[in-house]
Amino acid sequence: LPDFYYNSDKTCNTLELPLQSNVDIRPYQREALDAIVDTTHADPQQHFARSGIIVLPCGAGKTLTSILVANAIQKPVLVVCSTIIAAEQFSKEFLRFTTLMASKTGMFAGAKKWPYNGPAGVLFTTYTMLVDNKSRTADSKRMSNFIDKTEWGLIILDEVHCVPANNFAKAIGKIKAKVRLGLTATMLREDEKIGDLETLVGPTLYHAKWKELADKGYIAKVICTQVESDMNPYIQRAHDGVQTQGGLLGHGHHLKSLLAILNPKKMQICQRLIQYHEAKGDKVLVYCDHIDALKLYAEKVNRPFIYGGTPTEEARQLLSRFQIDAKQINTLFLSRIGDTSLDLPAATVLIQVSSHFGSRRQEAQRLGRVLRAKKRNEKGFYSRFYTLVTNATHEVTFSEKRRQFLEEDCGYGYQI
């Protein structure tokens, strides 16, 4: 998209969006803002915003940074998130950091479908809701038409690495927006489509170094540990005897993966880590990509879990109870649905019992869940990130690939 001279623009309605007086802007957020919005010219009519992507680790304030851009442009804003809960969290942050009235916000996510009041406002939605669906309800069609006909000054694409999916890219491409701003913690996809983002959104305009932000206390310092365990001989023989025709997605590989995840020694280690950290007052997230294994792990230690089939309201309540300092929920099990857009600053420990093959992006996103720990500025505090691996299985190879990324690109060393 061409640069947007927002002060001289007459096509978009004006949205007054002052920041709250107590907003604390960090130096790197100011740098990210300056990379998007150019106010160096003496004539305000020559101030402009450019489209592109901001890469900041989880917990570093991507949401506030995008709000600073919206505050500078002062035009209608469309915010697109990966989940309903993420859209709701983003809405709360807009109301917390600005003087925007709730009536000036709209929501098009799940069952919530209403536009903002007046000629300009901020609308929150999800990528899924933007995709054309012939079976749309009347309310959904009305909201879709509202989005299509509005001249947006800014579209904020949270978790922008999702956008290259063909159906999402098409939906984003037809929205009339002067500036496209992508937000992500990591510019990684395991396919070759990450390069498409420059065409769909724009270049990476700001990329913060994780370790530098941790050293300055903006995000938590993390100790990463890989805990390896052997299978007993009977399970090992069963594992080795499984035929793996059909590649990584075949039935044989799936069965081998399940045997590695459900390794009894791994389950014992997970249980002991939970007990140890809960006794220390930590809040623990346990990740498992395999749904049946996730449920089994959670039931074994009598802790709640959230996966794609969990009703939104139930998930919202569990996340809220986890956030409370009182000991309502100290450990929460999550499937892959918890990889993105969850704001859980209470979390200080993450245990990964299974993951999506060798996905580097997933590793970075999961590490990000404990980077925003509220305790990060306490003297000597470190968040903990554990990966549990069964020896002599594919888990070792996949873990090595993910670990190499964290060490080389993010600066986090691993203990084994």
N, C-alpha and C positions, 0 to 999 in steps of 0.2 A: 504494500500500500504506500502511496505517497505520504510525505510528511504532512502533518495536520496543523495548520495555523489556527489554533482554537480561538484566539481572541478576535480574529477577524471573520470567523465562520458565521454564516447566517442560515445554514441548512439545519442545524441541530438546535433544539430548545436548550435554554440555560438551566443548569441545576446548581443552586447554591449548596455548597458542601463544605462548610467550615470544619476544621479540626477542633476537637476538644482542647482546652487550654493546657491540660496536663499531659498531653501526648509526648512521650519521650522518643525522639528519633535518633537511632544509632548512626554512627558515622558511615557504615557500609550501606545502610538504607538510603542515606542522603546520596551516596555515590550511585546507587542503583537508580534512584529517581532522576539524577542528572544525566544518566545514560539514556533515559527514555525521553525526558522533557528538557528541552534546550531553552533556557531563559537568559542567555548571555547577551543578547542584543539589547541595546538601550531602549529601543522602541518595543513596547509590549505587543504591538500588532505583529511583530516578527517572531514572537515566541512560538515554538512548535513542539509537537510530540511525534515520535517515530514508533513504528511497530517493531516488536521483537520479543525476546525471551529473557527472563531473569532467572538465574539458577542460584538458589539459596538452600542450604540444608534445612531439614525440618527443625522447627523451634527457633529459627533465625528471624522470623517475622516477615514471611512472604506476603501474608495477608495485609499487614499494615503498609508494606511497601507499595502494594497495588492500590491501596486506599489513598496514599500520598499522590499517586499519579492521577487518580480520579479527582482529588481535591485541586490539583493544578489545572486540569482540563475543564472542570465544571460543566459537563455535558451528561446526558443520560448514559447510564452504565448497565450493561448486561454481564452478569457473572455466571459462568458455566462451571459446574463442579462434577466430580465423579460419582457422588452418592447424594441421597436426600439429606443424610445427617451432615455431610460436609457443606451443603448449601445452607442449611440452618445455622451451622457454626459461622459461616462467612457472613450471614445476615446479622448475627449478634455482634460480630466484630465491627461491622460498619456502624451500627448504632452505638457501640462502645467508644469508638475512636473519633466519631464525628457528631455534629449536632443535628444530623438528619432525623426527621420525625419518622416514626414507624409507618405512618400513612403514606410516606413517600417511597416505601419499599413494596415490592411485589414478589410473589413466589409461584413458581411453576415446577413443582417437584412432587411426585407421588400423587396423593389425594389433594394436596394444597395447590389451588389454582386461582390466583387473583392478581390483577395488575396493580401498579401503584396509582395513587390519586394524583391528578393534575397532569400538566404537560410534560413534566420531566421527573425522573426518579431512578431507583436502582432495582433491577429485577434479577432474582436468583433462580437458576434452573440447573438441570443436569444434562449431560451429553445424551443420555437415553431419551429424554423428553423432546430433544430437538429433532430426533430422527423421524422422518415421515412414517406415519402408520395409518393404513387405510381404515383401521378399526377405532380411530380416535373418537372420544366422546365429544359432545357439543362444547363442553367447557375447554377441553384440550384444543379443539379447532379454533376456538375464540382466542385462546392464549397464543397459539401458534401464529395466527393472523396478526395479533398485536406485536409479536416479535418481528415478523416479516415487514410490517409497514413502518415501524419506528426507525428513525434516523439515530443510530447510537453513536455517541461520541467515542465510547470506549467499550470494548468487549474484553473481559478478563477471563482467560482460559486456565483454570486451576488444573494441576496435574496434566500439563499440556502434552506430555508424552503419549497420552491416550488418543490425541487428535488424528494421527495418521491412519487409524482404522477407516476404511473406505466410506462407511456410512456416516461417521462423525465428520470427516473432512468435507463431504458434500454438504452436510447440514450447516457447518460453520461458514463455508464458502458463500452461501447465498444470503447471509445476514449482512445488512447494510451497516457497517461500522467504520468509523474514520481511523481508529487505532486498534490494533490487535495486540494484546499483552499476554504472553504466555508465562506461567509460573510452574516451576518444577524443582525438585531437590536433585535430580540427576538427569542429564541428557543421554539416557541410555534406553535402547530397546534391543532385544536379542535378535530381531529381524533387521532388515536393511532399510527400514522406513524412516529412521530418525532424521535422515537428510531431507525428507519431504517437509519437515517443519519450517525450514527456511522459506519455502514457497508458500506454505499455508499461513504462516504467522509472521516470520521475519527472522533475522539472525539473532544469535545469542549476544545480547548487549551488556550483560553483567553476569559474572560467574565468581562467586565467593569461594575461597579455600576453607574447607571444613576445619582443618587443624588450626588455622590462624584464628578463627572465631572462637574455638574452644580455648586456645591459649589466652585469649583476652577476656574469657569469662562470659561470652555472649551465649554460648551453648555449652552443654555439659561435657566434661572430659569423660572418656569411656575406656574401660578395660575390656578388650575382646578376648574371649577364651574359647578354644575348641576342645571339647571333652570327648575323647574317643573310648569306645567300649567294644569288646568282642561279643560275638554270638556264642551261645553254648553249641557244642558239636552237632547236636541233633538238628537245631534250627539252621545251622550253617550248611549242613548237608542238604536239607530241604531247599534252602536258598540257591545253592550251587546247582541243584538238579533241575531247576525250572528252565524250560526252553524259552528263549526271548525272541521268537520270530515276530515281525511286525514293528520292530524299532521301539523307540522310547514310549510310544503311545499304545503299544500292543499289550495284550492281556498278561503275557509272561513278565514283561517289565513291571507292570502294575503290581503283580503278585510279589515279585522280588522287592519292590519298593516298600510294600506293606510289611513284609517280614523284617526289613531293616528298621522301619519306623517303630514297629511293635516289639523290638528286641527287649526282653524283660530287664536286662541290665541298663538299657537306656531309660526305661520307665522308672527304674529305681533311682537313677541319678537325677532325673527330672523331679521326682518326689522329694528327694533330699535337698535339692537346691531351693525348691519352693519353701520347705520347712525352715531351712537356714535363713533365707532372706526375709520371710515373714516374721521370724523371731527378732530380726534386726530392725523391723519397722518399715521394710521396703514394700513397694507396690510392684507386683510382678505381672508381666504379660507373657503368655506362652503361645507360640505360633506353631500351627500344624496345618499343612496344605490338604492333607487327606481327611475328608470329613468324618468317615467312620472311625479313623484313628483318633481324630480330635475329640469326638464324643467319648471314646473309650478312656483316653487319658484323663479327661475332665471328670468322668464318673469315678475313676479309680481314686482320685484325690479329693472328690466331692467339692469341686469348684465349678462355677458357671462358665458357659461358653457362648460365643456368638459366631454364626456362620451365615451364608447367603440366605438360608431358609428361616432365619430368626426374624419374627415380625419387627418392623421398624420401631414401634413403641417399646417393645420389650428390650431391644438392643439399646435404645436411648436411655431407659431406666438403669440397665446394668452399667453402662458407661458412666452415668451420673453417680451411681453408688460407688463405683471404683474411684472416682475423683474426690469423693468426700474423705477428709482426713480421718474421721472416725472409722473404726475397723468394720465397716459394713462388708466390703469386698476388697480383699488384699491381693487376690490372684484372679486373673481373667484369661480364659483360653480363647484364641481367635483363629479363624481360618484366613485365607488370602484376602478376604474382604477387609481385614484390618490393616492392609499394607499401606493404604493411602488415606490422606485427609482426615485422620483422627487426631484431635487435639487433646492429648492426655498428659499434661505436665506432672501429674502425680506419679507416673511410671518412672521407676528408677532401675528396674531389672527387666531384661528380655531374655527368654529362653526359646530357642528355635529347635524344635524336634524334627521338623521336615520342611523342605522348601521346594520351589519350582525349578527343578534341575539345577543348572549352574547360573541362574539369573542374577546378574550383578545389580540390576536396578532394584530387584526385590531386596537384596542384601542391604543396599544403601537406604531404601525406604524403611526397612525394619530397624536398622541402626538408628534412624531418625526418630523413632518412637521414644527413645530414651535420651535424646539430645536436649529436649526442652525441660528436663527435670527441674522442678521448683527449687530443689536443694542444691542446684549447680554452683552457687556462690559460697556454700559452706566450706570452710577450710578443710582440705584433704578429701573432699567428696569426689567420687567417681561413680558414674553409672556403670552397670555391668551388662555385657552382651555375650550370651553363651550360645554356641552352636553345638548340638549333640550329634555325634556321628558314629555310625556302626562300622567298624573296621571290615576290610575285605568285601566291601559292597560298593555300588556306584556312588554312594553318598560321599566317599572320600574324594573321588575325582571331581564331582560337582562342587564340593566345599572348597577344594583347592583353587578352582577358578574364581569363586566369589571372594575368597580370602585375599587372593592376589590383587583384586580390584581395590578392596578396602585399604590394603597396605600401600599400593602404588599411587592410587588416585586420591584417596581421602587422608592418607597419612596415619592410619590406625594400625599399629602392630598387633599381632595375634599371639597369645600364649596357647601352647598345645599341651 
